């Protein structure tokens, strides 16, 4: 176990993430890497960026035992890959993909819970289409340190809001806690940056892929 570039290791955070993975909540969909179940898709050399394909192969191989030990047999999991299609695929129907995302936001009053630097370099905000939108900012790095303050703030909101999280591992634990309090929640991972980079037409070489998955600075 260990931390990542924008979240230091916290034992309580690790326990919270494991609780989500093993949750039996009927109305909660939990995402993992689709490649664990289906392997690298056919025609991968054509469809994936080469570097991402190689990383996924290493990741799945290195984590097979973890998944085997901690996933619940028979539980329906969904794919985490929907939040990072632009740096992952060379060939993909990006326009349709982002249109589907926007259909979710368009008819909802959205509260975005995100890092305080996430929008510093964003030109095209996929969330602007929302029926209404407000922002709650946590720290871009080590957001778990502020999870109690964020929770106190969010629990005062009306429950007709859709809480949209883009706050790394801490955001996932916070989203789960808010779900348990009766809120509608959606963790969108890298979708904000995903859409922006697609609209900008950024060429995805290895340096850009590494930058995409790095912390917002």
C-alpha positions as CSV (number, residue, x, y, z in Angstrom):
1,X,0.0,0.0,0.0
2,X,1.1,3.6,-0.5
3,X,0.1,7.0,-1.6
4,X,-0.1,8.6,-5.0
5,X,1.2,12.0,-6.3
6,X,-1.8,14.0,-5.0
7,X,-2.9,11.9,-2.0
8,X,-0.6,10.6,0.8
9,X,-1.4,7.3,2.3
10,X,-4.0,7.4,5.1
11,X,-5.1,4.2,6.8
12,X,-8.7,5.5,7.3
13,X,-8.9,6.5,3.6
14,X,-7.7,3.0,2.6
15,X,-10.4,1.4,4.8
16,X,-13.0,3.7,3.3
17,X,-12.1,2.8,-0.2
18,X,-12.2,-0.9,0.6
19,X,-15.6,-0.4,2.2
20,X,-16.9,1.1,-1.1
21,X,-15.4,-1.8,-3.1
22,X,-17.2,-4.3,-0.9
23,X,-20.4,-2.4,-0.5
24,X,-23.7,-4.2,-1.0
25,X,-25.8,-1.1,-1.4
26,X,-28.5,-1.8,-3.9
27,X,-28.6,1.7,-5.5
28,X,-24.8,2.2,-5.7
29,X,-22.7,1.4,-8.8
30,X,-19.0,0.9,-8.0
31,X,-16.4,1.1,-10.8
32,X,-13.2,-0.9,-11.3
33,X,-10.9,-1.5,-14.3
34,X,-13.0,-3.3,-17.0
35,X,-9.8,-5.0,-18.1
36,X,-9.8,-7.2,-15.0
37,X,-12.9,-9.0,-16.2
38,X,-12.5,-8.8,-20.0
39,X,-8.8,-8.4,-20.6
40,X,-7.3,-5.9,-23.1
41,X,-9.8,-5.5,-25.8
42,X,-9.4,-6.9,-29.3
43,X,-7.5,-4.7,-31.8
44,X,-5.8,-3.1,-28.8
45,X,-2.8,-2.1,-30.9
46,X,-5.1,0.0,-33.1
47,X,-7.5,1.3,-30.5
48,X,-5.4,2.0,-27.4
49,X,-2.5,4.4,-27.1
50,X,0.5,2.1,-26.9
51,X,1.7,3.4,-23.6
52,X,-1.7,3.1,-21.9
53,X,-2.1,-0.5,-23.2
54,X,1.2,-1.5,-21.7
55,X,0.4,0.2,-18.4
56,X,-3.0,-1.5,-18.1
57,X,-1.4,-4.9,-18.8
58,X,1.1,-4.3,-15.9
59,X,-1.6,-2.9,-13.6
60,X,-4.0,-5.8,-14.1
61,X,-1.2,-8.4,-13.7
62,X,0.1,-6.7,-10.5
63,X,-3.4,-6.4,-9.0
64,X,-5.0,-9.8,-9.8
65,X,-4.5,-11.1,-6.3
66,X,-6.0,-7.9,-4.8
67,X,-9.1,-8.1,-7.0
68,X,-9.5,-11.8,-6.4
69,X,-9.3,-11.3,-2.6
70,X,-11.5,-8.3,-2.2
71,X,-14.1,-8.2,-4.9
72,X,-17.5,-9.6,-4.0
73,X,-18.4,-12.6,-6.1
74,X,-21.5,-12.1,-8.1
75,X,-21.6,-8.3,-7.4
76,X,-22.1,-6.1,-10.5
77,X,-19.3,-3.7,-11.0
78,X,-19.0,-1.0,-13.7
79,X,-16.1,0.4,-15.6
80,X,-13.9,3.2,-14.3
81,X,-12.6,3.9,-17.9
82,X,-15.5,6.2,-18.8
83,X,-13.7,9.1,-17.2
84,X,-10.5,8.9,-19.2
85,X,-11.2,8.0,-22.8
86,X,-9.2,10.7,-24.5
87,X,-5.8,9.7,-23.1
88,X,-6.6,6.0,-23.4
89,X,-7.9,5.4,-26.9
90,X,-6.6,6.4,-30.3
91,X,-9.8,5.4,-32.0
92,X,-13.1,6.2,-30.2
93,X,-16.4,7.9,-30.7
94,X,-15.4,10.8,-28.4
95,X,-18.3,13.1,-29.5
96,X,-21.0,10.6,-28.6
97,X,-19.2,9.8,-25.3
98,X,-19.2,13.4,-24.1
99,X,-22.7,14.0,-25.3
100,X,-23.9,11.2,-23.1
101,X,-22.1,12.8,-20.1
102,X,-23.7,16.1,-20.9
103,X,-27.2,14.6,-20.9
104,X,-26.7,13.7,-17.3
105,X,-25.6,17.2,-16.3
106,X,-28.1,19.1,-18.4
107,X,-31.2,18.2,-16.4
108,X,-29.6,18.4,-12.9
109,X,-28.8,21.1,-10.3
110,X,-25.2,20.2,-9.9
111,X,-22.8,20.8,-7.0
112,X,-19.2,20.1,-8.0
113,X,-16.8,19.0,-5.3
114,X,-13.3,19.3,-6.6
115,X,-9.7,20.4,-6.1
116,X,-9.1,24.1,-5.9
117,X,-6.8,24.1,-8.9
118,X,-8.7,21.7,-11.2
119,X,-10.2,24.5,-13.3
120,X,-7.0,26.7,-13.6
121,X,-6.2,25.4,-17.1
122,X,-9.7,24.4,-18.2
123,X,-11.1,26.2,-21.2
124,X,-14.0,23.9,-22.1
125,X,-16.1,23.0,-19.0
126,X,-18.3,20.0,-19.6
127,X,-20.4,21.0,-16.6
128,X,-21.4,24.4,-17.9
129,X,-24.5,22.7,-19.5
130,X,-25.9,21.9,-16.1
131,X,-29.4,23.2,-15.1
132,X,-27.6,25.1,-12.3
133,X,-24.1,24.7,-10.9
134,X,-22.1,25.6,-7.8
135,X,-18.7,24.6,-6.6
136,X,-17.2,23.4,-3.4
137,X,-13.5,23.3,-3.3
138,X,-11.1,21.1,-1.4
139,X,-7.3,21.0,-1.6
140,X,-5.9,19.7,-4.8
141,X,-3.4,17.6,-2.9
142,X,-4.1,15.5,0.2
143,X,-7.8,16.4,0.2
144,X,-8.5,13.7,2.8
145,X,-7.2,16.1,5.4
146,X,-10.3,18.3,4.8
147,X,-12.9,15.6,4.4
148,X,-14.7,16.4,7.7
149,X,-15.0,20.1,6.8
150,X,-16.3,19.2,3.3
151,X,-18.8,16.7,4.7
152,X,-20.2,19.3,7.2
153,X,-20.6,21.8,4.3
154,X,-22.3,19.3,1.9
155,X,-24.7,17.9,4.4
156,X,-26.4,21.3,4.6
157,X,-27.4,21.2,1.0
158,X,-30.8,20.3,-0.3
159,X,-31.0,16.6,-1.3
160,X,-32.4,17.5,-4.8
161,X,-28.8,18.5,-5.8
162,X,-26.6,16.1,-7.7
163,X,-23.2,16.0,-6.0
164,X,-20.5,15.5,-8.6
165,X,-17.0,14.6,-7.2
166,X,-13.7,15.2,-8.9
167,X,-11.5,15.0,-5.8
168,X,-9.3,11.9,-6.1
169,X,-9.5,9.0,-3.6
170,X,-10.8,11.4,-0.9
171,X,-13.7,12.3,-3.1
172,X,-14.7,8.7,-3.5
173,X,-14.9,8.2,0.3
174,X,-16.8,11.5,0.7
175,X,-19.2,10.6,-2.1
176,X,-20.0,7.3,-0.4
177,X,-20.6,9.0,2.9
178,X,-23.0,11.5,1.3
179,X,-24.8,8.7,-0.6
180,X,-25.4,7.0,2.8
181,X,-27.0,10.3,4.0
182,X,-29.5,10.2,1.1
183,X,-27.8,12.3,-1.5
184,X,-27.4,11.5,-5.2
185,X,-23.7,11.3,-6.0
186,X,-21.5,10.8,-9.0
187,X,-17.7,10.5,-9.0
188,X,-16.6,11.7,-12.5
189,X,-12.9,11.0,-12.1
190,X,-10.9,12.8,-14.8
191,X,-13.9,13.7,-17.0
192,X,-13.4,17.5,-16.6
193,X,-9.9,17.3,-18.0
194,X,-10.8,14.5,-20.4
195,X,-13.4,16.7,-22.2
196,X,-11.2,19.8,-22.1
197,X,-8.2,18.1,-23.7
198,X,-10.5,16.5,-26.3
199,X,-11.9,19.9,-27.2
200,X,-8.5,21.4,-27.4
201,X,-7.2,18.5,-29.6
202,X,-4.1,17.9,-27.5
203,X,-1.9,15.3,-29.1
204,X,-1.5,12.4,-26.6
205,X,2.1,11.3,-26.6
206,X,3.7,9.7,-23.5
207,X,4.6,13.0,-21.9
208,X,1.0,14.3,-22.3
209,X,-0.5,11.1,-21.0
210,X,1.7,11.3,-17.9
211,X,0.7,15.0,-17.4
212,X,-3.0,14.1,-17.8
213,X,-2.9,11.6,-14.9
214,X,-0.7,13.8,-12.7
215,X,-1.9,16.3,-10.1
216,X,-3.4,19.6,-11.1
217,X,-0.8,22.2,-10.3
